[in-house]
Amino acid sequence: MAGVSASATGTGFGIGVITPPEPEPTGFAYQRCKWCGTPSFRRLLCPVCASSDLETERSAGPGIVVQSRVVHRGTGVARNESLVRFPEDFVVPCRIVGTPPHLVWVGADVRPARGADADSVTGEVLFELCDRTTDDDGLRR
């Protein structure tokens, strides 16, 4: 949302100046230990050195699905549970949304689901498959 600031003039009227909106942070937030440099996700302590001195950073690229399964537990409706590895070498347990659960494959590129970092009810992290593009050769990449 763009902000408007007014400055006073000699006549008592303000002139509105529209400021550009703050850019939304891109990527996926995770923690990195300041002591040993180990990346982790949703931890209070570093899993390697047990330091509590963690710094929040943003991942550079899309995640890659390294494990995917379809479960029917609890709700009776099929859903996907996956493990996603990011380029910084940390793994996130998550759910892939926006595609049928049985069509999520190992090696698929994923990004945070638009509009939510986590399901507000269960606290699950939600991802969606990245759009695949077609080359001039007609090959999907």
Residue pairs with C-beta under 8 A, 6 or more apart in sequence:
1 21
2 18
2 19
2 20
2 21
3 18
3 19
3 21
4 16
4 17
4 18
4 19
5 16
5 17
5 19
6 14
6 15
6 16
6 17
7 14
7 15
7 17
8 14
9 15
25 58
26 58
27 58
27 59
27 60
27 61
28 58
28 59
28 63
28 86
28 92
28 111
28 112
29 56
29 57
29 58
29 59
29 117
30 39
30 40
30 41
30 56
30 57
30 58
30 59
30 86
30 88
30 90
30 92
31 39
31 40
31 41
31 43
31 54
31 55
31 56
31 57
32 38
32 39
32 40
32 54
32 55
32 57
32 88
33 39
33 40
33 46
33 48
33 49
33 51
33 53
33 54
33 55
34 51
34 53
34 54
34 55
35 46
35 49
35 51
35 53
36 46
36 48
36 49
36 51
38 46
38 47
38 48
38 49
39 57
39 86
39 88
39 89
39 90
40 46
40 47
40 54
40 90
41 90
41 91
41 92
43 54
44 52
45 51
45 52
45 54
46 52
46 53
46 54
57 88
59 86
59 87
59 88
60 87
60 88
61 86
61 87
62 109
62 110
62 111
62 130
63 84
63 85
63 86
63 92
63 109
63 110
63 111
63 127
64 84
64 85
64 86
64 107
64 108
64 109
64 110
65 82
65 83
65 84
65 96
65 104
65 105
65 106
65 107
65 108
65 110
66 83
66 84
66 85
66 91
66 106
67 82
67 83
67 106
68 80
68 81
68 82
68 83
68 96
68 104
68 105
68 106
68 108
69 80
69 81
69 82
70 78
70 79
70 80
70 81
70 101
70 102
71 78
71 79
71 80
71 81
72 78
72 79
78 101
78 102
79 95
79 101
80 95
80 96
80 97
80 101
80 104
81 93
81 94
81 95
82 93
82 94
82 95
82 96
82 104
82 110
82 127
83 91
83 92
83 93
83 94
84 91
84 92
84 94
84 110
84 127
85 91
86 92
92 125
93 125
94 110
94 124
94 125
94 126
94 127
95 119
95 124
95 125
95 126
95 127
96 104
96 110
96 126
96 127
96 128
96 129
97 113
97 126
97 127
97 128
98 113
98 128
98 129
99 128
99 129
104 129
108 129
108 130
109 129
109 130
110 127
110 128
110 129
110 130
111 127
111 128
111 130
112 125
112 126
112 127
112 128
113 126
113 127
113 128
114 128
116 126
117 125
117 126
118 124
118 125
118 126
119 126
132 140
132 141
133 140
133 141
134 140
134 141
135 141
